[in-house]
Amino acid sequence: MQAGVGTESGLQVREVPQPKPKPNEVLVRVRAAGLNRADLNAARAKGHPGHGTTGAPIGLEWAGEVIETGAEAKGIKAGDRVLCSGSGGYAEYAVCDWGRVIPMPAGMSFEVAASLSLALLTMHDAIVTNGRLKPGESVLIQGASSGVGLMGLMIAKFMGAALVIGTSTNEERRKRLKEFGADLVLDTRDPNWPEEALKATGGKGVNLVVDMVSGPMAEQNVKASAVLGRIVNVGRLGGTRAEFDFDQHALKRIDYVGVTFRTRSIEEVGEIVRRMRADLWDAVIAGKLRLPIDRTFPLQEAPAAQERMRANAHFGKIVLTM
């Protein structure tokens, strides 16, 4: 089969063996795969174990048709149209643990389905499970113009946040954040942005910050947070190290939580899927939680698709089609 694999010199589309499902997996004929920032490192064989191994297909989310099911897979059969998350989605065929397989809503395209898994799972886990959002609270999504960030804005509003703040350093993207639920939009290049967040909350600070930037934003997030606020570290696009005011962190008694899928067990990820579906799936089916598709590329043009992402030329999701 054809697949996009990571190599030391970058992403290459080449012929590789078709995967075989384990007893707890399903084999899917991939029709579309969503791009994510983590794929850029994996394309240079610098990803984490299981995503970015030299010569292995990359890609964290995809949609397609079930071809074969393992003996332990429950509630799934050949021919089902599904969306999946895991590794190996830049390929004509991919395997997925059955607990991460979600039936596609009727009438949904493969391109739309391929854009949803990681954004829904990541942001529900960050906002609801770890962020413990309560209706009427305020939420700040740091790095809100990415696909995952846009979904965060929508989930925060859907789950009852009274004030949703989104940040972006791109002027054109900032103009569009209110379409996705942002009540206030901030440019974090302005050193006074934490004061703007405090002003918007009547001086109290933001109850929940979901941070996909980290690095230099870490200390500013503390400034913008409320006493007994929560900061959930989802991504580190701005860097993994920075100065940090531990005294302000302690004075505000902030819960600072780090999250990643990399150290979670199959059972833990299955529970994340279950919780997300319980809270959000009716809204997904109704079309209330959808991401804009920036552009689609055929699998053979996967390197060009990644270059568009690397150049920050997109808004919404870039999708590969097979």
C-alpha positions in Angstrom: 0.0 0.0 0.0 1.0 3.6 -0.4 1.8 5.5 2.8 3.5 8.7 4.0 6.4 7.7 6.2 8.9 9.6 8.3 12.6 9.6 7.4 15.6 11.6 8.5 15.3 13.7 5.3 11.6 14.3 5.7 8.2 12.9 4.7 8.2 10.5 1.8 5.3 8.7 0.2 6.3 5.1 -0.6 5.1 1.5 -0.8 4.9 -0.3 2.6 3.3 -3.5 3.8 -0.4 -3.4 4.7 -0.9 -3.6 8.5 -2.7 -6.6 10.0 -5.1 -6.0 12.9 -4.4 -7.5 16.4 -7.3 -9.0 18.3 -8.1 -5.6 19.9 -7.9 -3.7 16.6 -9.8 -3.0 13.4 -8.3 -2.6 9.9 -9.7 0.5 8.1 -9.5 1.5 4.4 -8.5 5.1 4.9 -10.4 7.7 2.8 -9.1 10.8 4.5 -6.6 11.8 7.2 -6.2 15.0 9.2 -2.9 16.8 9.6 -1.7 17.8 13.0 1.4 19.7 14.3 2.9 16.6 15.8 3.1 15.1 12.3 5.7 17.7 11.4 8.3 16.2 13.8 7.2 12.7 13.0 7.8 13.3 9.3 11.5 13.8 10.2 11.5 10.6 12.3 11.6 12.7 15.5 8.2 11.9 16.9 7.5 10.0 20.1 7.6 6.2 20.1 4.8 4.8 17.9 4.5 8.0 15.8 7.6 9.0 14.0 9.7 5.8 13.8 11.9 5.8 10.7 10.0 4.2 7.8 6.7 3.9 9.6 3.5 5.6 8.4 2.6 8.7 10.3 -0.7 10.5 11.0 -2.8 10.6 14.1 -6.4 10.7 12.9 -8.3 9.4 9.9 -11.7 8.3 8.6 -12.7 5.4 6.3 -14.4 2.0 6.1 -13.8 -1.0 8.3 -12.3 -3.9 6.3 -11.6 -6.4 9.1 -12.1 -6.6 12.9 -10.1 -8.4 15.5 -11.7 -11.0 17.7 -11.9 -8.6 20.7 -13.4 -5.7 18.8 -17.0 -5.0 20.0 -19.9 -3.3 18.2 -17.9 -2.8 14.9 -18.3 -4.7 11.7 -16.8 -4.7 8.2 -18.3 -1.9 6.1 -18.9 0.5 8.9 -17.9 4.1 8.2 -15.7 5.3 11.1 -13.4 7.9 12.4 -10.2 6.8 14.2 -7.2 8.1 16.1 -3.9 6.5 16.8 -0.9 6.3 14.4 -0.4 5.5 10.8 -3.2 7.5 9.2 -1.2 8.8 6.2 -1.9 5.5 4.4 -4.3 3.6 2.3 -4.9 1.2 5.2 -4.5 1.7 9.0 -5.2 -0.2 12.2 -6.9 1.3 15.2 -7.7 0.0 18.7 -11.4 -0.7 18.7 -12.0 1.6 21.8 -10.9 4.6 19.7 -13.1 3.8 16.7 -16.2 6.0 16.5 -19.1 5.5 14.0 -19.4 8.4 11.5 -22.7 10.4 11.6 -24.9 9.8 8.7 -24.3 12.2 5.8 -20.9 13.3 7.1 -18.0 13.3 4.6 -14.8 11.5 5.2 -12.9 14.8 5.0 -15.0 16.3 7.8 -14.8 13.1 9.9 -11.0 13.0 9.5 -10.7 16.4 11.0 -12.6 15.8 14.3 -11.1 13.0 16.4 -8.1 14.6 18.0 -9.7 18.0 18.4 -12.7 16.6 20.2 -10.8 14.2 22.4 -8.0 16.6 23.3 -10.3 19.6 24.1 -13.0 17.7 25.9 -10.3 16.1 28.1 -8.6 19.5 28.7 -11.7 21.6 29.3 -14.2 19.2 31.0 -12.2 16.4 32.6 -8.9 18.1 33.6 -10.1 21.7 33.5 -13.3 20.9 35.4 -15.2 23.7 33.7 -18.4 24.7 35.4 -21.2 26.6 33.7 -20.8 30.3 34.1 -17.0 30.2 34.4 -14.5 32.0 32.1 -12.1 30.1 29.7 -9.1 31.3 27.8 -7.8 29.2 24.9 -4.1 30.0 24.3 -3.4 29.5 20.6 -7.0 29.4 19.5 -6.7 29.7 15.8 -5.5 26.1 15.3 -8.0 23.4 14.5 -7.8 22.1 18.1 -8.0 25.6 19.4 -11.1 26.4 17.4 -12.7 23.2 18.7 -11.8 24.4 22.2 -13.6 27.6 21.7 -16.7 25.8 20.6 -16.6 23.2 23.3 -16.2 25.8 26.0 -19.2 27.7 24.8 -21.2 24.6 24.4 -20.4 23.4 27.9 -21.7 26.7 29.4 -18.7 29.0 29.7 -19.9 32.6 30.3 -16.9 34.2 28.8 -14.6 32.6 26.2 -11.3 34.3 25.3 -9.2 33.2 22.3 -5.7 34.3 21.5 -3.7 34.4 18.3 -0.8 36.3 17.0 -2.2 36.4 13.4 -4.4 39.4 12.7 -6.5 37.7 10.0 -7.1 34.6 12.1 -8.1 36.8 15.1 -10.8 38.3 13.0 -12.5 34.9 12.6 -12.3 33.6 16.2 -15.7 35.1 17.2 -17.3 32.8 14.5 -16.3 29.9 16.7 -17.5 31.2 20.1 -14.9 33.7 21.3 -16.4 36.6 23.2 -13.0 38.3 23.4 -9.9 38.0 21.2 -6.4 38.9 22.3 -3.0 39.2 20.6 -0.4 37.7 22.9 2.4 39.8 21.2 0.9 42.6 23.3 2.7 42.4 26.7 -0.5 43.8 28.3 -2.8 41.0 27.2 -3.0 39.5 30.8 -4.4 42.9 32.0 -7.0 42.7 29.2 -8.1 39.3 30.4 -8.3 40.5 34.0 -10.3 43.5 32.9 -12.7 41.3 31.0 -13.3 39.2 34.1 -13.9 42.2 36.4 -10.4 41.9 37.9 -10.9 38.4 39.1 -8.9 36.5 36.4 -9.8 33.6 34.1 -11.1 30.4 35.8 -9.6 28.1 33.2 -6.6 28.5 30.8 -6.1 25.9 28.1 -2.5 26.4 26.9 -1.2 25.1 23.6 1.7 27.4 23.4 3.6 27.2 26.8 7.2 28.6 26.7 6.9 32.4 27.3 3.2 32.2 27.8 3.5 30.1 31.0 4.1 33.0 33.4 1.6 35.3 31.6 -1.1 32.6 32.0 -0.5 32.8 35.7 -1.0 36.6 35.7 -4.3 36.2 33.7 -5.6 33.4 36.0 -8.0 33.7 38.9 -7.4 32.6 42.5 -8.1 28.9 42.4 -7.9 28.9 38.6 -6.8 26.0 36.5 -4.2 25.9 33.8 -4.1 22.8 31.5 -0.9 22.4 29.5 -2.0 20.8 26.2 0.8 21.9 23.8 4.2 23.4 23.8 4.5 25.1 20.4 6.2 28.1 22.0 8.8 26.0 23.8 9.2 23.5 26.7 11.1 25.8 29.0 10.7 29.4 30.4 10.9 31.6 33.5 8.1 30.9 35.9 7.0 32.9 39.0 6.3 30.1 41.5 5.3 32.7 44.2 2.4 34.0 42.0 1.4 30.4 41.2 1.3 29.7 44.9 -0.5 32.9 45.9 -3.3 32.2 43.4 -3.4 28.5 44.4 -3.6 27.5 40.7 -4.0 23.9 39.7 -1.4 23.4 36.8 -2.1 20.2 34.9 -0.1 18.7 32.1 -1.8 16.3 29.6 -0.7 14.1 26.7 -1.9 11.0 25.0 1.7 9.6 24.9 1.7 8.1 28.3 -1.9 7.0 28.5 -3.0 3.3 28.3 -5.4 1.9 25.8 -8.0 1.8 28.6 -7.4 5.4 29.5 -7.8 6.6 26.0 -11.0 4.5 25.6 -12.4 6.3 28.7 -11.6 9.7 27.1 -13.5 8.6 24.0 -16.5 7.5 26.1 -16.6 10.7 28.1 -16.4 12.9 25.0 -19.1 11.0 23.2 -21.4 11.2 26.3 -21.1 15.0 26.4 -20.6 16.1 22.8 -21.7 13.5 20.2 -25.2 14.7 19.9 -23.8 18.1 19.1 -21.4 16.6 16.5 -24.3 14.7 14.9 -26.3 17.9 14.8 -23.5 19.7 13.0 -22.8 22.1 15.9 -19.2 21.1 16.4 -17.5 21.2 13.1 -14.1 22.5 11.9 -13.5 24.4 8.7 -11.5 22.4 6.1 -8.7 24.7 4.9 -7.6 22.5 2.0 -7.4 18.9 0.9 -4.4 17.2 -0.8 -4.1 13.8 -2.3 -1.9 11.4 -0.4 0.9 11.7 -3.0 1.1 15.4 -2.2 1.4 14.9 1.6 4.8 16.7 1.7 3.2 19.8 0.2 0.3 19.6 2.7 2.8 19.6 5.5 4.6 22.5 4.0 1.4 24.5 4.1 1.0 23.7 7.8 4.7 24.4 8.6 4.3 27.9 6.9 1.1 28.6 9.0 -0.7 29.3 5.8 -3.9 27.5 6.8 -7.0 28.2 8.9 -8.8 25.1 10.1 -7.8 21.6 9.1 -5.7 20.4 6.3 -6.8 16.9 5.1 -5.3 14.2 2.9 -7.5 12.2 0.7 -6.9 8.6 -0.5 
